[in-house]
Every structure is written in C-alpha cells, then in structure tokens.
Amino acid sequence: MTPRTTGARRRFTLALLLLAVPLLLALLGPLCAGEPGPRAASFTTGGGHWAGTDFVGRDVWRQVLLGGRPVVLTALAATALAYAAALPLGLAGALTHRRWLEELLMRPLDVLLAVPSLLVVLLVAAVLTPGAGGLALLVALVSIPDAARTVRAAVAEAAASPAVEALRMQGETWWRVAVGYAGRSALRTLAADAGVRLTGVLYLVATAAFLGVGAAPDAADWAVMVDRNRTGMFVQPWAVALPAVLIMALTMGANLLCDAALGRGPRRRRPDRADRTARPDRPAGPLRPDHSSGPPHPAPRPGPLPGPRPDHLPATDDATAAPGAGRTEKSSP
Amino acid sequence: MTGLRSWLVRRLLLGVVQTVAVVLLVFALTEALPGDAAVALAGDQPDPGRIAALRETLHLDRPAPVRLGEWAAGLLHADLGTSLTSGRPVASYLAAGFGPTLVLTALTLVLLVPAAGGLGVLAARHEGRLADRLISAVTLAVYAVPEFALGVLLAAVFALRLGWLPPTAVGYGDELLAHPAALVLPVLVLLARPVCSLTRLVRAGMIDALASPYVAQARRYGIPGARIRYAHALPHALGPAAQQLARTVDWLLCGVIVVEALFVIPGLGTVLMNAVTERDIPVLQGLAVVFGGTAVVLNLGADLVTHRFVPRTGEAA
C-alpha cells in the first residue's frame, strides 16, 4: 500500500510542477515583461536578447512572458462559459419527468456531437473573424454538447436515489432538490470532468490560435509564436521551441494533475477512470454470448473464485438507475 | 430482436438527422455573414464589378430557401459549386487534396490499431510494474498535447538537430508515398493522441477482463494464456475501444489540418485553410460537407461495430 501512495504523491507533485511553470509564466509574466525595447533584426541570437529575436525583431523572452495569458485566460473563460450553459441544460434534462422535455433538451446535442469541433471553429472563424473573446465563445459552444451530457449523466445517478424521491415527497422545491441535493452530490464527478474539459479546451484554443483564429498575426501568444516563427527555425530555434515547450508543459501538467486528483478520490477504483466508458459495473457475465468456443460459465459462485471482486456482487444501484440513464453512457468516453 | 432492430432504426435515423444538420449548418454560413454576403466577401476595397460577380455566383438575388434547395440538390448530384477566387469547380479542389490526406489518414489508422492494442495488452499484462507505469504515464502526458507543439518539437529535434528526416514535405506533392522519410514525422504526430487514448482504453478493458470470473474459469480449464488473452479477453477490451475509434476520427480530421499546415502537405487540410484565409465560401462549404459527412458516417459505423462486439451497450439506446 505504501509504495502506491508515495508513487501517487510523487506523480501529483510532478504534475503540479509541470503545470506551475507555464501557469506562473502566463499569469505573472505580463507583470514583469517591462517596456518593449527597440526592434532588432529578425531571427538573431545574442545582442542583449538571451532568447534571440522573433520574425519581426522583437525580443523572444518578452513575447514569451506576454504570450501565455491569452492562451490560459481564453481556455478558462471558454470552460466556464461551457459549464454555464451545460449545467442548467444537464440538470433540467436529468431531473425532469417529462420525457419530451428531456428529448428536446438533449437530442439536438447528440446531433451536434458528430461534427468535428475544430471544423466548426474554422468555419465560423472564416466568416466572422472573431477576436479572443469570440474564440472563447466559439470553443465554449462546441464544448457544450459533451459537457451537458456529462452533467446529465452525473446528476441522473443522484436523481435516482431514494433521497431525491423523499425530498420530492416532502414537497421540497425543484431548486432545492436540483441544486441543493442532486447537483451537490454530483459535484465530485463534475469537478473531475471540468478538469478533463479544461485540457480539451486548452488544446482547442491553442490549435485554433496556431491556425490563425482568434489572434492577430503578430499577437503575443504562444501558439501564434510557434506558427509565425517557424520560418526561422533553422537559424533561431528558440523562438519556436520555447513557446512550444511551454504549451506542452501546460497541457501535459493539466492532464496529469487532473488524473492524479481523480486517482486520490476515495471512490475511484483506478486512476484512469476518466478514460473509460462510464458504464456501471454489472456482474461480469459472458460478454459475447455467441462465442461457443469459450469456456462454459457456471452460475456465479463467489466462494472458490480467485480474487472475488466485491464490486461485482449484486449491483442494486444498477437496478434503480434512472429510466434514461443508460443512454448517455453509450458513447461518452 | 425487436429491440435490436428499433435501436438500429433509431441510430440510422440519428445519422440522417446529423447529416442534414451538417448541411444546414454549413449553408447557414453565408447567411451568417453580416449584411450582404457579397459586400462582406468583396473585402476592404469593394469593387462594384466584383460585388456584382459575387452576387451572381452566390445567387444572392434569390430567397434563401430556394438557394438552400438548389445547393442541396447539387450536393445530391455531387455538384458542389464553383470557387469564388479561381472559378474552378469545388470538386476539382477536393480531388486534388484527396490523395495526400488519404495517404496520411490511412497510414495512421493502419498503424494505430496494432500499436494501441499491443501497448494496451503489454501494460495490462504487467499491471502495476515498470512497463505499465511507464506506458500509463507517457500516454497520459502526451494525450493532451496539441499536435502543432509536438510536431514542431519533433521536427526541431529529428529534422534540424539530428538531420535524420526532412523537416517538411515541400516539393513532394502528390508523390508522398515515394518519399517515406517525409511521412515519418507527420504520421507520428497524427498517431500521438489517438494511440494514447486507445492504449488506455485497451489496458483498462484488458485488466477488467483478465480479472473476470470467466477468465479465471478458463484458466482453471487449462486453456493456454495466450489464447485466453487474445481470443477471450481482448475482444472484451476492444468494445469500448471501437467507440473511441470513432472519436479518433474527429481528432484525425483536426490533426490532419494541423499536420498538413505544419509539414506543408498539399492535402484537404491545406485546401481548407486556404479557403478559410481567402473566404472562399463555396470551397469551404463543399469541404465542410465532406468532412462533416465523413465524421457522421464513421461515427455511425463505429456504433454499429461496438453494438456487434458488446451487444448490451445498445440496450438503452
């Protein structure tokens, strides 16, 4: 047990360190960037610029200090916006007893889910040329379907509990049942999902900026720097490598931290839970009833089986699942 | 069986609705342009002749439903319209970019499944030991990294510093397959994210399967370990992975756009980005319909495959 927990702690620290460097640079960098110096020649090294100059002769280190903030802030804003829309949608979808309302709320999202998100971003960007705020809005928009489904699935689990029925019978208001109980008990899952969503949004924001959406072509933005300074990579690799490494550290750190935090949860069985299809465990029966070459399956006898798994014993929570709970679990990764 | 059939019908219907939604969404693009689309597209120096020409090409003098009908009818006949900037038919753009993109995606998919399956099984067999910890940590870390950052760094190390591989595919044009060295880095970058997610899924599924009573029973019967792993446990682990493969297609489409921009490969992604910068709406619409339609069809296919492997997932669908 001990090596596992120390290993987990080590992973947690590593993730924290990996995330802290780019995050601190992004948030505090603009404060210590100072005034812009005179422009030098493009793609030079030395001459007072320890990281060299970029494609228009600006100091690379100063651009790096300035360039993290747009990436991080846009991603945070987009995640917050996505949840601001997904929470009410998911709550209403999970708690309503009217089937048509649930269908009306959730089905359009199913339709949107099939369209590649970057494609939508690029299409809209081609027509409207959005700024940083527009990009945040756009990325939030494409993240809503997935987020709403997760919220709905998480809340539906809580909504099927006897406690909610009891609250309803006591005549508690919808608000208290939804936010006070069901929403609160789903909070852990939602916090975990928000972390996963944030890494996804970071990816999308950075990629969009790299492709020239939502940022001016000479903006101080790590992703734009990677794109614009590529032409000088042979003579001045730092102008590309520095922002690229920072973006890598940022996304890696966010994902690792998210996973480490998930693994610490008391109810999580495995740290990679977030990656697995979120289906409830059922008694592990034959998965492919048609494969005749397989061994026969005797009636489950917990006794002599090596390593009987307690979570596979009669799953009562399964039977009480909400009527539509199984549907969302079909394809959420 | 009725449950299966009604699930099938509903899933196919959803696919049709999704396709229609893609077409509508893409058509809405021209409508979303502020003011008159022709004026907006003509750019900073509006030239009356150009505006008139644009209006002519886009048929803006007719009401929107009529234009939608005509455009959709054209789609059914594989007529995607003509480009605003060059006057060439959109289909010729698609045909030109199709080859390189197909080479990239096909290579990636062919390498993806065995790589992810092998790594996942390897990690599951050594659960908790060094190999597993290494694979888990690396897949988790690389999973979230944007392709462009990874690609630029790989190019900096392997192409510029070590000089092993060409940094871009400039000059190879359509003959990518004749220059395999130029394909190594793009395919590697495209593979990175999907391999990570699939490996983790296969690993988790394998660990579940290997700990299940039916595998224990098979062991007691004395069935060889390799046969248990690959004939009994692996199909169980592949069910969720097939679902994830559909999501991978979404990433591949995104990845292809980035990778083609990064390594200067003249595929559909490059055509798309050019259309975006030139605001060439008909080309954009045609590409979007093709990309969106592909995604919808592949999602549908993956759902059907998953349904075949893990029949119970469809119970509540």
Interface residues (C-beta under 8 A of the other chain):
Chain A: G7 R11 D110 V111 L112 A114 V115 P116 S117 L118 L119 V120 L122 L123 V124 A125 A126 V127 L128 T199 G200 L202 Y203 A206 T207 F210 L211 G212 A223 V226 D227 R230 M233 F234 P237 V240 A241 A244 V245 I247 M248 T251 M252 A254 N255 L256 D259 R270 D272 D275 R276 T277 R279 R282 A284 G285 P286 L287 R288 P289 H291 S293 G294 P295 P296 H297 P298 P300 L305 P306 G307 R309 H312 G324 A325 G326 R327 E329 K330 S331 P333
Chain B: L14 V17 Q18 A21 V22 L25 V26 L29 T30 A32 L33 P34 R133 S136 A137 L140 A141 V142 Y143 A144 V145 P146 E147 F148 A149 L150 V152 L153 A155 A156 L160 P167 S197 R200 L201 R203 A204 G205 I207 D208 A211 S212 P213 Y214 A216 Q217 A218 Y221 I223 A231 H232 P235 H236 G239 P240 Q243 Q244 A246 R247 D250 L253 C254 I257 V258 A261 L262 L272 M273 A275 V276 T277 R279 I281 L284 A288 F291 G292 A295 V296 N299 D303 F309 V310 P311 R312 T313 G314 E315 A316 A317
